[in-house]
Amino acid sequence: MYPDPKRVRQKVTVYLDQYEADIVAAHANYLGVSRAEVMRTMIIKEAMEVLGIDLDDVKPTMAARAS
């Protein structure tokens, strides 16, 4: 059904306090994208940095697509 079944997204729950939620919402509004996309991008970027994966070899960032 899907070209790559591993690319089907799974639901993940994250609990944020009001200040954290407001920051995510403000960033999403600024970029004109969904909060889910902001959080997904932030999580993957942080994980790649921690794991030492070169970010230059990755698809264009959300900010680059928004501009």
All heavy atoms as TSV, in Angstrom:
chain	resi	resn	atom	element	x	y	z
A	1	MET	N	N	0.810	-1.192	0.000
A	1	MET	CA	C	0.000	0.000	0.000
A	1	MET	C	C	0.858	1.263	0.000
A	1	MET	O	O	0.579	2.193	-0.716
A	1	MET	CB	C	-0.921	-0.031	1.214
A	1	MET	CG	C	-1.839	1.129	1.303
A	1	MET	SD	S	-3.019	0.826	2.627
A	1	MET	CE	C	-3.998	2.255	2.453
A	2	TYR	N	N	1.913	1.298	0.823
A	2	TYR	CA	C	2.824	2.432	0.876
A	2	TYR	C	C	4.152	2.030	0.242
A	2	TYR	O	O	4.594	0.900	0.414
A	2	TYR	CB	C	3.080	2.871	2.319
A	2	TYR	CG	C	1.852	3.413	3.012
A	2	TYR	CD1	C	1.078	2.607	3.838
A	2	TYR	CD2	C	1.465	4.728	2.823
A	2	TYR	CE1	C	-0.053	3.103	4.467
A	2	TYR	CE2	C	0.338	5.231	3.450
A	2	TYR	CZ	C	-0.416	4.419	4.266
A	2	TYR	OH	O	-1.513	4.921	4.881
A	3	PRO	N	N	4.834	2.971	-0.450
A	3	PRO	CA	C	6.138	2.634	-1.024
A	3	PRO	C	C	7.133	2.148	0.024
A	3	PRO	O	O	7.894	1.239	-0.206
A	3	PRO	CB	C	6.607	3.942	-1.653
A	3	PRO	CG	C	5.382	4.755	-1.848
A	3	PRO	CD	C	4.417	4.321	-0.775
A	4	ASP	N	N	7.131	2.790	1.193
A	4	ASP	CA	C	8.012	2.387	2.293
A	4	ASP	C	C	7.187	2.349	3.576
A	4	ASP	O	O	6.922	3.396	4.182
A	4	ASP	CB	C	9.175	3.364	2.438
A	4	ASP	CG	C	10.178	2.937	3.497
A	4	ASP	OD1	O	9.944	1.918	4.183
A	4	ASP	OD2	O	11.196	3.622	3.639
A	5	PRO	N	N	6.758	1.170	4.009
A	5	PRO	CA	C	5.905	1.066	5.195
A	5	PRO	C	C	6.526	1.666	6.464
A	5	PRO	O	O	5.812	2.061	7.378
A	5	PRO	CB	C	5.700	-0.439	5.370
A	5	PRO	CG	C	6.057	-1.048	4.073
A	5	PRO	CD	C	7.017	-0.118	3.406
A	6	LYS	N	N	7.845	1.776	6.515
A	6	LYS	CA	C	8.491	2.355	7.694
A	6	LYS	C	C	8.301	3.865	7.765
A	6	LYS	O	O	8.600	4.486	8.791
A	6	LYS	CB	C	9.978	2.015	7.698
A	6	LYS	CG	C	10.229	0.536	7.940
A	6	LYS	CD	C	11.701	0.245	8.010
A	6	LYS	CE	C	11.917	-1.239	8.270
A	6	LYS	NZ	N	13.329	-1.558	8.388
A	7	ARG	N	N	7.814	4.478	6.672
A	7	ARG	CA	C	7.589	5.924	6.655
A	7	ARG	C	C	6.190	6.308	7.138
A	7	ARG	O	O	5.864	7.488	7.228
A	7	ARG	CB	C	7.803	6.488	5.246
A	7	ARG	CG	C	9.216	6.334	4.693
A	7	ARG	CD	C	10.245	7.056	5.490
A	7	ARG	NE	N	9.934	8.477	5.569
A	7	ARG	CZ	C	10.681	9.367	6.164
A	7	ARG	NH1	N	11.793	9.013	6.736
A	7	ARG	NH2	N	10.338	10.628	6.208
A	8	VAL	N	N	5.353	5.334	7.458
A	8	VAL	CA	C	4.034	5.622	8.002
A	8	VAL	C	C	4.219	6.139	9.418
A	8	VAL	O	O	4.871	5.502	10.243
A	8	VAL	CB	C	3.131	4.365	7.994
A	8	VAL	CG1	C	1.787	4.672	8.641
A	8	VAL	CG2	C	2.951	3.858	6.576
A	9	ARG	N	N	3.676	7.300	9.713
A	9	ARG	CA	C	3.907	7.938	11.004
A	9	ARG	C	C	3.089	7.289	12.104
A	9	ARG	O	O	1.960	6.858	11.908
A	9	ARG	CB	C	3.584	9.421	10.910
A	9	ARG	CG	C	4.576	10.108	9.979
A	9	ARG	CD	C	4.543	11.590	10.144
A	9	ARG	NE	N	5.655	12.172	9.416
A	9	ARG	CZ	C	5.523	13.112	8.501
A	9	ARG	NH1	N	4.345	13.583	8.212
A	9	ARG	NH2	N	6.580	13.585	7.901
A	10	GLN	N	N	3.684	7.272	13.287
A	10	GLN	CA	C	3.038	6.729	14.477
A	10	GLN	C	C	2.682	7.877	15.413
A	10	GLN	O	O	3.389	8.878	15.475
A	10	GLN	CB	C	3.981	5.774	15.209
A	10	GLN	CG	C	4.421	4.609	14.377
A	10	GLN	CD	C	5.459	3.770	15.111
A	10	GLN	OE1	O	5.558	3.817	16.320
A	10	GLN	NE2	N	6.225	3.011	14.361
A	11	LYS	N	N	1.603	7.700	16.139
A	11	LYS	CA	C	1.188	8.715	17.102
A	11	LYS	C	C	2.083	8.647	18.335
A	11	LYS	O	O	2.357	7.571	18.865
A	11	LYS	CB	C	-0.262	8.497	17.513
A	11	LYS	CG	C	-0.762	9.527	18.485
A	11	LYS	CD	C	-2.199	9.286	18.859
A	11	LYS	CE	C	-2.640	10.305	19.884
A	11	LYS	NZ	N	-4.030	10.104	20.280
A	12	VAL	N	N	2.534	9.814	18.787
A	12	VAL	CA	C	3.353	9.932	19.988
A	12	VAL	C	C	2.745	11.042	20.839
A	12	VAL	O	O	2.395	12.098	20.325
A	12	VAL	CB	C	4.814	10.279	19.638
A	12	VAL	CG1	C	5.639	10.477	20.888
A	12	VAL	CG2	C	5.418	9.217	18.748
A	13	THR	N	N	2.640	10.812	22.126
A	13	THR	CA	C	2.087	11.813	23.030
A	13	THR	C	C	3.218	12.500	23.784
A	13	THR	O	O	4.099	11.836	24.330
A	13	THR	CB	C	1.122	11.164	24.032
A	13	THR	OG1	O	0.087	10.508	23.307
A	13	THR	CG2	C	0.512	12.192	24.956
A	14	VAL	N	N	3.178	13.827	23.806
A	14	VAL	CA	C	4.162	14.627	24.532
A	14	VAL	C	C	3.387	15.587	25.425
A	14	VAL	O	O	2.492	16.288	24.956
A	14	VAL	CB	C	5.063	15.425	23.565
A	14	VAL	CG1	C	6.028	16.312	24.333
A	14	VAL	CG2	C	5.797	14.505	22.625
A	15	TYR	N	N	3.728	15.604	26.701
A	15	TYR	CA	C	3.075	16.509	27.638
A	15	TYR	C	C	3.934	17.753	27.815
A	15	TYR	O	O	5.101	17.671	28.188
A	15	TYR	CB	C	2.858	15.825	28.991
A	15	TYR	CG	C	1.866	14.698	28.904
A	15	TYR	CD1	C	2.302	13.390	28.784
A	15	TYR	CD2	C	0.507	14.955	28.907
A	15	TYR	CE1	C	1.389	12.345	28.688
A	15	TYR	CE2	C	-0.412	13.928	28.805
A	15	TYR	CZ	C	0.032	12.622	28.703
A	15	TYR	OH	O	-0.865	11.592	28.594
A	16	LEU	N	N	3.356	18.920	27.521
A	16	LEU	CA	C	4.047	20.194	27.650
A	16	LEU	C	C	3.297	21.065	28.638
A	16	LEU	O	O	2.061	21.009	28.714
A	16	LEU	CB	C	4.091	20.917	26.296
A	16	LEU	CG	C	4.714	20.182	25.120
A	16	LEU	CD1	C	4.526	20.985	23.848
A	16	LEU	CD2	C	6.181	19.904	25.371
A	17	ASP	N	N	4.042	21.897	29.369
A	17	ASP	CA	C	3.344	22.879	30.196
A	17	ASP	C	C	2.924	24.041	29.285
A	17	ASP	O	O	3.233	24.053	28.095
A	17	ASP	CB	C	4.199	23.336	31.383
A	17	ASP	CG	C	5.456	24.101	30.994
A	17	ASP	OD1	O	5.497	24.725	29.899
A	17	ASP	OD2	O	6.418	24.098	31.788
A	18	GLN	N	N	2.202	24.989	29.829
A	18	GLN	CA	C	1.650	26.065	29.001
A	18	GLN	C	C	2.741	26.894	28.329
A	18	GLN	O	O	2.614	27.292	27.178
A	18	GLN	CB	C	0.743	26.975	29.837
A	18	GLN	CG	C	-0.061	27.951	28.993
A	18	GLN	CD	C	-0.991	27.245	28.027
A	18	GLN	OE1	O	-1.764	26.387	28.432
A	18	GLN	NE2	N	-0.924	27.581	26.755
A	19	TYR	N	N	3.845	27.136	29.036
A	19	TYR	CA	C	4.936	27.927	28.467
A	19	TYR	C	C	5.563	27.203	27.264
A	19	TYR	O	O	5.817	27.812	26.227
A	19	TYR	CB	C	6.021	28.200	29.520
A	19	TYR	CG	C	5.515	28.993	30.696
A	19	TYR	CD1	C	5.366	28.393	31.941
A	19	TYR	CD2	C	5.182	30.339	30.569
A	19	TYR	CE1	C	4.900	29.115	33.027
A	19	TYR	CE2	C	4.711	31.068	31.648
A	19	TYR	CZ	C	4.568	30.454	32.879
A	19	TYR	OH	O	4.095	31.169	33.949
A	20	GLU	N	N	5.810	25.924	27.406
A	20	GLU	CA	C	6.391	25.131	26.314
A	20	GLU	C	C	5.433	25.064	25.126
A	20	GLU	O	O	5.847	25.230	23.976
A	20	GLU	CB	C	6.714	23.719	26.801
A	20	GLU	CG	C	7.794	23.686	27.863
A	20	GLU	CD	C	7.854	22.374	28.616
A	20	GLU	OE1	O	6.826	21.657	28.701
A	20	GLU	OE2	O	8.940	22.059	29.135
A	21	ALA	N	N	4.158	24.835	25.412
A	21	ALA	CA	C	3.157	24.767	24.340
A	21	ALA	C	C	3.054	26.098	23.602
A	21	ALA	O	O	2.918	26.123	22.371
A	21	ALA	CB	C	1.803	24.369	24.916
A	22	ASP	N	N	3.138	27.198	24.339
A	22	ASP	CA	C	3.079	28.526	23.715
A	22	ASP	C	C	4.275	28.774	22.804
A	22	ASP	O	O	4.140	29.383	21.734
A	22	ASP	CB	C	3.004	29.624	24.780
A	22	ASP	CG	C	1.672	29.647	25.505
A	22	ASP	OD1	O	0.700	29.018	25.023
A	22	ASP	OD2	O	1.596	30.300	26.572
A	23	ILE	N	N	5.450	28.317	23.208
A	23	ILE	CA	C	6.650	28.480	22.375
A	23	ILE	C	C	6.505	27.692	21.081
A	23	ILE	O	O	6.796	28.197	19.998
A	23	ILE	CB	C	7.915	28.048	23.151
A	23	ILE	CG1	C	8.210	29.060	24.248
A	23	ILE	CG2	C	9.117	27.908	22.209
A	23	ILE	CD1	C	9.300	28.620	25.211
A	24	VAL	N	N	6.048	26.447	21.187
A	24	VAL	CA	C	5.856	25.614	19.991
A	24	VAL	C	C	4.814	26.249	19.081
A	24	VAL	O	O	5.010	26.346	17.866
A	24	VAL	CB	C	5.471	24.170	20.374
A	24	VAL	CG1	C	5.079	23.368	19.143
A	24	VAL	CG2	C	6.621	23.495	21.101
A	25	ALA	N	N	3.706	26.712	19.648
A	25	ALA	CA	C	2.645	27.334	18.853
A	25	ALA	C	C	3.139	28.614	18.170
A	25	ALA	O	O	2.848	28.853	16.995
A	25	ALA	CB	C	1.435	27.630	19.727
A	26	ALA	N	N	3.901	29.433	18.900
A	26	ALA	CA	C	4.432	30.669	18.316
A	26	ALA	C	C	5.380	30.370	17.165
A	26	ALA	O	O	5.343	31.029	16.121
A	26	ALA	CB	C	5.150	31.491	19.395
A	27	HIS	N	N	6.222	29.371	17.339
A	27	HIS	CA	C	7.164	28.984	16.278
A	27	HIS	C	C	6.411	28.468	15.052
A	27	HIS	O	O	6.741	28.820	13.920
A	27	HIS	CB	C	8.128	27.924	16.822
A	27	HIS	CG	C	9.306	27.674	15.954
A	27	HIS	ND1	N	10.225	28.639	15.650
A	27	HIS	CD2	C	9.716	26.547	15.307
A	27	HIS	CE1	C	11.153	28.127	14.861
A	27	HIS	NE2	N	10.862	26.856	14.631
A	28	ALA	N	N	5.390	27.652	15.289
A	28	ALA	CA	C	4.579	27.127	14.187
A	28	ALA	C	C	3.858	28.257	13.453
A	28	ALA	O	O	3.832	28.289	12.219
A	28	ALA	CB	C	3.578	26.108	14.714
A	29	ASN	N	N	3.295	29.190	14.202
A	29	ASN	CA	C	2.610	30.329	13.582
A	29	ASN	C	C	3.574	31.190	12.778
A	29	ASN	O	O	3.246	31.657	11.689
A	29	ASN	CB	C	1.903	31.176	14.637
A	29	ASN	CG	C	0.716	30.468	15.231
A	29	ASN	OD1	O	0.134	29.577	14.624
A	29	ASN	ND2	N	0.358	30.847	16.451
A	30	TYR	N	N	4.759	31.405	13.323
A	30	TYR	CA	C	5.777	32.207	12.631
A	30	TYR	C	C	6.158	31.580	11.294
A	30	TYR	O	O	6.306	32.268	10.294
A	30	TYR	CB	C	7.003	32.365	13.532
A	30	TYR	CG	C	8.142	33.100	12.884
A	30	TYR	CD1	C	8.119	34.480	12.748
A	30	TYR	CD2	C	9.258	32.417	12.403
A	30	TYR	CE1	C	9.156	35.163	12.150
A	30	TYR	CE2	C	10.312	33.087	11.798
A	30	TYR	CZ	C	10.258	34.466	11.684
A	30	TYR	OH	O	11.287	35.126	11.081
A	31	LEU	N	N	6.323	30.246	11.291
A	31	LEU	CA	C	6.721	29.541	10.074
A	31	LEU	C	C	5.539	29.216	9.163
A	31	LEU	O	O	5.739	28.857	8.003
A	31	LEU	CB	C	7.451	28.247	10.436
A	31	LEU	CG	C	8.787	28.407	11.140
A	31	LEU	CD1	C	9.325	27.051	11.556
A	31	LEU	CD2	C	9.782	29.126	10.251
A	32	GLY	N	N	4.329	29.280	9.695
A	32	GLY	CA	C	3.151	28.950	8.903
A	32	GLY	C	C	2.978	27.459	8.677
A	32	GLY	O	O	2.501	27.032	7.626
A	33	VAL	N	N	3.388	26.665	9.661
A	33	VAL	CA	C	3.264	25.205	9.568
A	33	VAL	C	C	2.551	24.698	10.822
A	33	VAL	O	O	2.287	25.453	11.751
A	33	VAL	CB	C	4.642	24.520	9.412
A	33	VAL	CG1	C	5.334	24.973	8.133
A	33	VAL	CG2	C	5.539	24.787	10.608
A	34	SER	N	N	2.268	23.411	10.850
A	34	SER	CA	C	1.570	22.833	11.997
A	34	SER	C	C	2.517	22.663	13.189
A	34	SER	O	O	3.741	22.575	13.032
A	34	SER	CB	C	0.982	21.472	11.627
A	34	SER	OG	O	2.011	20.525	11.444
A	35	ARG	N	N	1.918	22.601	14.377
A	35	ARG	CA	C	2.709	22.345	15.585
A	35	ARG	C	C	3.373	20.982	15.508
A	35	ARG	O	O	4.515	20.810	15.950
A	35	ARG	CB	C	1.829	22.430	16.827
A	35	ARG	CG	C	1.369	23.852	17.118
A	35	ARG	CD	C	0.440	23.917	18.288
A	35	ARG	NE	N	-0.771	23.175	17.927
A	35	ARG	CZ	C	-1.647	22.708	18.779
A	35	ARG	NH1	N	-1.499	22.885	20.064
A	35	ARG	NH2	N	-2.718	22.057	18.361
A	36	ALA	N	N	2.675	20.016	14.918
A	36	ALA	CA	C	3.248	18.674	14.783
A	36	ALA	C	C	4.520	18.708	13.942
A	36	ALA	O	O	5.515	18.053	14.279
A	36	ALA	CB	C	2.230	17.725	14.157
A	37	GLU	N	N	4.507	19.483	12.868
A	37	GLU	CA	C	5.698	19.563	12.023
A	37	GLU	C	C	6.849	20.241	12.753
A	37	GLU	O	O	8.003	19.818	12.638
A	37	GLU	CB	C	5.384	20.309	10.722
A	37	GLU	CG	C	6.540	20.282	9.751
A	37	GLU	CD	C	6.205	20.820	8.377
A	37	GLU	OE1	O	5.043	21.125	8.110
A	37	GLU	OE2	O	7.145	20.935	7.569
A	38	VAL	N	N	6.543	21.274	13.519
A	38	VAL	CA	C	7.583	21.949	14.305
A	38	VAL	C	C	8.208	20.969	15.296
A	38	VAL	O	O	9.430	20.841	15.376
A	38	VAL	CB	C	7.005	23.173	15.064
A	38	VAL	CG1	C	7.984	23.686	16.114
A	38	VAL	CG2	C	6.654	24.272	14.086
A	39	MET	N	N	7.378	20.255	16.030
A	39	MET	CA	C	7.892	19.333	17.037
A	39	MET	C	C	8.651	18.173	16.400
A	39	MET	O	O	9.710	17.778	16.887
A	39	MET	CB	C	6.749	18.825	17.919
A	39	MET	CG	C	6.169	19.947	18.768
A	39	MET	SD	S	4.867	19.407	19.857
A	39	MET	CE	C	5.773	18.357	20.964
A	40	ARG	N	N	8.125	17.631	15.305
A	40	ARG	CA	C	8.800	16.522	14.614
A	40	ARG	C	C	10.187	16.966	14.149
A	40	ARG	O	O	11.187	16.269	14.346
A	40	ARG	CB	C	7.942	16.064	13.431
A	40	ARG	CG	C	8.458	14.867	12.718
A	40	ARG	CD	C	7.487	14.299	11.689
A	40	ARG	NE	N	6.698	15.275	10.966
A	40	ARG	CZ	C	5.385	15.498	11.150
A	40	ARG	NH1	N	4.716	14.826	12.057
A	40	ARG	NH2	N	4.751	16.398	10.432
A	41	THR	N	N	10.262	18.148	13.568
A	41	THR	CA	C	11.545	18.659	13.082
A	41	THR	C	C	12.520	18.896	14.228
A	41	THR	O	O	13.698	18.548	14.136
A	41	THR	CB	C	11.321	19.963	12.297
A	41	THR	OG1	O	10.431	19.702	11.217
A	41	THR	CG2	C	12.629	20.505	11.749
A	42	MET	N	N	12.025	19.461	15.330
A	42	MET	CA	C	12.891	19.727	16.474
A	42	MET	C	C	13.422	18.430	17.082
A	42	MET	O	O	14.601	18.339	17.424
A	42	MET	CB	C	12.127	20.532	17.526
A	42	MET	CG	C	11.817	21.953	17.090
A	42	MET	SD	S	10.633	22.817	18.143
A	42	MET	CE	C	11.506	22.891	19.674
A	43	ILE	N	N	12.560	17.440	17.206
A	43	ILE	CA	C	12.961	16.156	17.790
A	43	ILE	C	C	14.016	15.478	16.926
A	43	ILE	O	O	15.047	15.010	17.419
A	43	ILE	CB	C	11.737	15.246	17.982
A	43	ILE	CG1	C	10.850	15.791	19.094
A	43	ILE	CG2	C	12.152	13.809	18.264
A	43	ILE	CD1	C	9.475	15.156	19.148
A	44	ILE	N	N	13.771	15.425	15.625
A	44	ILE	CA	C	14.715	14.761	14.722
A	44	ILE	C	C	16.040	15.515	14.668
A	44	ILE	O	O	17.116	14.903	14.699
A	44	ILE	CB	C	14.101	14.615	13.311
A	44	ILE	CG1	C	12.885	13.691	13.359
A	44	ILE	CG2	C	15.129	14.118	12.306
A	44	ILE	CD1	C	13.179	12.291	13.886
A	45	LYS	N	N	15.982	16.839	14.623
A	45	LYS	CA	C	17.216	17.631	14.583
A	45	LYS	C	C	18.063	17.382	15.826
A	45	LYS	O	O	19.272	17.156	15.741
A	45	LYS	CB	C	16.889	19.121	14.456
A	45	LYS	CG	C	18.110	19.992	14.378
A	45	LYS	CD	C	17.734	21.449	14.207
A	45	LYS	CE	C	18.989	22.301	14.188
A	45	LYS	NZ	N	18.684	23.729	14.095
A	46	GLU	N	N	17.424	17.406	16.997
A	46	GLU	CA	C	18.153	17.167	18.251
A	46	GLU	C	C	18.745	15.765	18.286
A	46	GLU	O	O	19.910	15.579	18.661
A	46	GLU	CB	C	17.219	17.377	19.447
A	46	GLU	CG	C	17.859	17.110	20.787
A	46	GLU	CD	C	18.907	18.131	21.180
A	46	GLU	OE1	O	18.934	19.222	20.585
A	46	GLU	OE2	O	19.715	17.827	22.087
A	47	ALA	N	N	17.956	14.772	17.892
A	47	ALA	CA	C	18.447	13.395	17.897
A	47	ALA	C	C	19.634	13.228	16.955
A	47	ALA	O	O	20.621	12.562	17.296
A	47	ALA	CB	C	17.329	12.438	17.506
A	48	MET	N	N	19.562	13.841	15.785
A	48	MET	CA	C	20.662	13.718	14.817
A	48	MET	C	C	21.927	14.384	15.344
A	48	MET	O	O	23.026	13.865	15.168
A	48	MET	CB	C	20.242	14.302	13.477
A	48	MET	CG	C	19.160	13.463	12.802
A	48	MET	SD	S	18.588	14.172	11.268
A	48	MET	CE	C	19.987	13.790	10.234
A	49	GLU	N	N	21.772	15.540	16.005
A	49	GLU	CA	C	22.936	16.215	16.575
A	49	GLU	C	C	23.576	15.366	17.673
A	49	GLU	O	O	24.795	15.228	17.728
A	49	GLU	CB	C	22.532	17.582	17.121
A	49	GLU	CG	C	22.254	18.602	16.030
A	49	GLU	CD	C	21.773	19.935	16.587
A	49	GLU	OE1	O	21.688	20.093	17.828
A	49	GLU	OE2	O	21.469	20.816	15.770
A	50	VAL	N	N	22.758	14.804	18.539
A	50	VAL	CA	C	23.269	13.968	19.635
A	50	VAL	C	C	23.968	12.730	19.092
A	50	VAL	O	O	25.004	12.306	19.604
A	50	VAL	CB	C	22.119	13.578	20.595
A	50	VAL	CG1	C	22.552	12.497	21.562
A	50	VAL	CG2	C	21.624	14.805	21.349
A	51	LEU	N	N	23.406	12.149	18.028
A	51	LEU	CA	C	23.972	10.931	17.446
A	51	LEU	C	C	25.131	11.207	16.485
A	51	LEU	O	O	25.753	10.280	15.987
A	51	LEU	CB	C	22.877	10.139	16.722
A	51	LEU	CG	C	21.775	9.600	17.632
A	51	LEU	CD1	C	20.650	9.019	16.802
A	51	LEU	CD2	C	22.327	8.571	18.608
A	52	GLY	N	N	25.407	12.482	16.226
A	52	GLY	CA	C	26.529	12.836	15.365
A	52	GLY	C	C	26.261	12.628	13.887
A	52	GLY	O	O	27.189	12.443	13.103
A	53	ILE	N	N	25.002	12.694	13.476
A	53	ILE	CA	C	24.651	12.562	12.061
A	53	ILE	C	C	24.776	13.931	11.421
A	53	ILE	O	O	24.299	14.938	11.951
A	53	ILE	CB	C	23.214	12.013	11.907
A	53	ILE	CG1	C	23.129	10.628	12.533
A	53	ILE	CG2	C	22.787	11.991	10.446
A	53	ILE	CD1	C	21.726	10.078	12.639
A	54	ASP	N	N	25.435	14.002	10.269
A	54	ASP	CA	C	25.681	15.265	9.583
A	54	ASP	C	C	24.375	15.851	9.064
A	54	ASP	O	O	23.711	15.266	8.215
A	54	ASP	CB	C	26.657	15.047	8.425
A	54	ASP	CG	C	27.100	16.349	7.787
A	54	ASP	OD1	O	26.744	17.435	8.293
A	54	ASP	OD2	O	27.816	16.280	6.775
A	55	LEU	N	N	24.015	17.025	9.563
A	55	LEU	CA	C	22.759	17.653	9.181
A	55	LEU	C	C	22.783	18.183	7.751
A	55	LEU	O	O	21.734	18.423	7.163
A	55	LEU	CB	C	22.417	18.781	10.150
A	55	LEU	CG	C	22.155	18.352	11.596
A	55	LEU	CD1	C	21.979	19.566	12.492
A	55	LEU	CD2	C	20.941	17.467	11.672
A	56	ASP	N	N	23.962	18.380	7.172
A	56	ASP	CA	C	24.052	18.868	5.794
A	56	ASP	C	C	23.609	17.819	4.786
A	56	ASP	O	O	23.274	18.148	3.657
A	56	ASP	CB	C	25.479	19.315	5.474
A	56	ASP	CG	C	25.893	20.535	6.279
A	56	ASP	OD1	O	24.993	21.335	6.634
A	56	ASP	OD2	O	27.080	20.679	6.563
A	57	ASP	N	N	23.615	16.567	5.179
A	57	ASP	CA	C	23.206	15.489	4.277
A	57	ASP	C	C	21.713	15.198	4.333
A	57	ASP	O	O	21.223	14.300	3.666
A	57	ASP	CB	C	23.965	14.191	4.618
A	57	ASP	CG	C	25.451	14.333	4.380
A	57	ASP	OD1	O	25.845	15.192	3.562
A	57	ASP	OD2	O	26.214	13.600	5.023
A	58	VAL	N	N	20.988	15.986	5.132
A	58	VAL	CA	C	19.560	15.750	5.356
A	58	VAL	C	C	18.734	16.657	4.454
A	58	VAL	O	O	19.207	17.689	3.980
A	58	VAL	CB	C	19.230	16.009	6.836
A	58	VAL	CG1	C	17.773	15.735	7.140
A	58	VAL	CG2	C	20.104	15.149	7.715
A	59	LYS	N	N	17.478	16.290	4.251
A	59	LYS	CA	C	16.559	17.097	3.454
A	59	LYS	C	C	16.531	18.534	3.958
A	59	LYS	O	O	16.866	18.795	5.110
A	59	LYS	CB	C	15.139	16.518	3.555
A	59	LYS	CG	C	14.971	15.178	2.962
A	59	LYS	CD	C	13.522	14.800	2.995
A	59	LYS	CE	C	13.263	13.776	4.064
A	59	LYS	NZ	N	11.896	13.341	4.156
A	60	PRO	N	N	16.066	19.457	3.126
A	60	PRO	CA	C	15.978	20.872	3.570
A	60	PRO	C	C	15.133	20.997	4.837
A	60	PRO	O	O	14.179	20.248	5.028
A	60	PRO	CB	C	15.283	21.561	2.407
A	60	PRO	CG	C	15.472	20.660	1.235
A	60	PRO	CD	C	15.611	19.270	1.777
A	61	THR	N	N	15.503	21.927	5.669
A	61	THR	CA	C	14.791	22.115	6.928
A	61	THR	C	C	13.444	22.780	6.705
A	61	THR	O	O	13.178	23.369	5.664
A	61	THR	CB	C	15.615	22.975	7.891
A	61	THR	OG1	O	15.747	24.272	7.312
A	61	THR	CG2	C	16.964	22.379	8.170
A	62	MET	N	N	12.635	22.715	7.718
A	62	MET	CA	C	11.325	23.314	7.674
A	62	MET	C	C	11.435	24.825	7.457
A	62	MET	O	O	10.677	25.399	6.678
A	62	MET	CB	C	10.613	23.027	8.994
A	62	MET	CG	C	9.262	23.604	9.119
A	62	MET	SD	S	8.482	23.117	10.641
A	62	MET	CE	C	9.741	23.400	11.837
A	63	ALA	N	N	12.388	25.480	8.105
A	63	ALA	CA	C	12.546	26.919	7.951
A	63	ALA	C	C	12.905	27.271	6.509
A	63	ALA	O	O	12.428	28.269	5.961
A	63	ALA	CB	C	13.609	27.436	8.908
A	64	ALA	N	N	13.727	26.452	5.885
A	64	ALA	CA	C	14.105	26.713	4.498
A	64	ALA	C	C	12.912	26.555	3.573
A	64	ALA	O	O	12.754	27.323	2.612
A	64	ALA	CB	C	15.218	25.749	4.080
A	65	ARG	N	N	12.037	25.594	3.856
A	65	ARG	CA	C	10.842	25.410	3.022
A	65	ARG	C	C	9.848	26.530	3.224
A	65	ARG	O	O	9.122	26.898	2.310
A	65	ARG	CB	C	10.175	24.073	3.347
A	65	ARG	CG	C	10.964	22.888	2.880
A	65	ARG	CD	C	10.137	21.625	2.973
A	65	ARG	NE	N	9.563	21.474	4.289
A	65	ARG	CZ	C	9.877	20.517	5.144
A	65	ARG	NH1	N	10.769	19.623	4.835
A	65	ARG	NH2	N	9.297	20.442	6.321
A	66	ALA	N	N	9.791	27.107	4.435
A	66	ALA	CA	C	8.823	28.150	4.740
A	66	ALA	C	C	9.208	29.482	4.120
A	66	ALA	O	O	8.355	30.310	3.870
A	66	ALA	CB	C	8.667	28.288	6.247
A	67	SER	N	N	10.479	29.685	3.871
A	67	SER	CA	C	10.911	30.983	3.329
A	67	SER	C	C	10.879	31.034	1.831
A	67	SER	O	O	10.565	30.155	1.140
A	67	SER	CB	C	12.301	31.312	3.811
A	67	SER	OG	O	13.222	30.335	3.409
